[in-house]
């Protein structure tokens, strides 16, 4: 049982990165909901799709791997890649939302 619950520094880092990505993804729903209505079409909600793709392709697997303690270096890499993907997408979306 001790081996299954081994909390290495890499595992803690992977969990922290994956949790940060998860919290950011959840925050994006709040941020998008606060945007002005515009033309009333709700088109701003299309931004949820690429953010969700980054979350489910990179961050969620990192969270699951790190939580299980399996493939922890991969989990850390996926989590970091997810944060980079979120940063790039969010920067682009902010320019679109502010125009």
C-alpha positions in Angstrom: 0.0 0.0 0.0 2.9 2.3 0.7 4.1 2.1 -2.9 0.6 3.1 -4.3 0.4 6.2 -2.1 4.0 7.4 -2.7 3.8 11.2 -3.0 6.9 12.3 -4.8 7.7 15.9 -5.6 7.0 15.2 -9.3 3.6 13.8 -8.5 2.7 16.8 -6.3 3.8 19.2 -9.1 1.8 17.2 -11.6 -1.3 17.4 -9.4 -0.8 21.1 -8.8 -0.4 21.9 -12.5 -3.4 19.8 -13.4 -5.5 21.4 -10.6 -4.5 24.9 -11.8 -5.5 24.0 -15.3 -8.9 22.7 -14.1 -9.5 25.8 -12.0 -8.6 28.0 -15.0 -10.9 26.0 -17.3 -13.8 26.5 -14.8 -13.0 30.2 -14.5 -13.3 30.6 -18.3 -17.0 29.8 -18.0 -17.5 32.6 -15.5 -15.4 35.0 -17.5 -17.3 34.3 -20.8 -20.6 34.7 -19.0 -19.6 38.2 -17.8 -19.1 39.4 -21.4 -21.7 41.9 -22.8 -24.5 40.3 -24.7 -23.5 42.0 -28.0 -25.9 41.0 -30.8 -27.6 38.5 -28.6 -26.6 35.5 -30.6 -24.5 33.9 -27.8 -21.6 33.4 -30.2 -19.1 34.2 -27.5 -19.9 30.7 -26.1 -18.2 29.1 -29.1 -14.9 29.9 -27.2 -15.8 27.1 -24.8 -15.1 24.4 -27.5 -11.3 24.9 -28.0 -10.9 25.5 -24.2 -12.7 22.3 -23.6 -10.6 20.4 -26.1 -7.4 21.5 -24.4 -8.9 20.5 -21.0 -10.0 17.0 -22.1 -7.0 16.3 -24.3 -4.3 17.5 -22.0 -5.3 18.6 -18.5 -7.9 15.9 -17.6 -5.6 13.0 -18.5 -2.8 14.7 -16.5 -5.1 15.0 -13.5 -6.1 11.3 -13.8 -2.5 10.1 -14.2 -1.3 12.2 -11.3 -4.2 11.2 -9.0 -3.5 7.5 -9.6 0.3 8.0 -9.4 0.7 6.4 -12.8 2.9 7.8 -15.5 3.7 10.9 -13.4 6.3 12.5 -15.7 3.8 12.2 -18.6 1.2 13.8 -16.3 3.4 16.7 -15.6 4.2 17.2 -19.2 0.6 17.0 -20.3 -0.4 19.4 -17.5 2.2 22.0 -18.5 1.2 21.6 -22.2 -2.4 22.2 -21.1 -1.4 25.4 -19.3 0.5 26.6 -22.3 -2.5 25.8 -24.6 -4.8 27.7 -22.2 -2.5 30.7 -22.2 -2.3 30.9 -26.0 -6.0 30.4 -26.5 -7.0 32.8 -23.8 -4.7 35.5 -25.1 -6.3 35.2 -28.5 -9.8 35.1 -27.0 -9.1 38.3 -25.0 -8.2 40.2 -28.2 -11.4 38.9 -29.8 -13.6 39.8 -26.8 -12.1 43.3 -26.5 -12.6 44.2 -30.1 
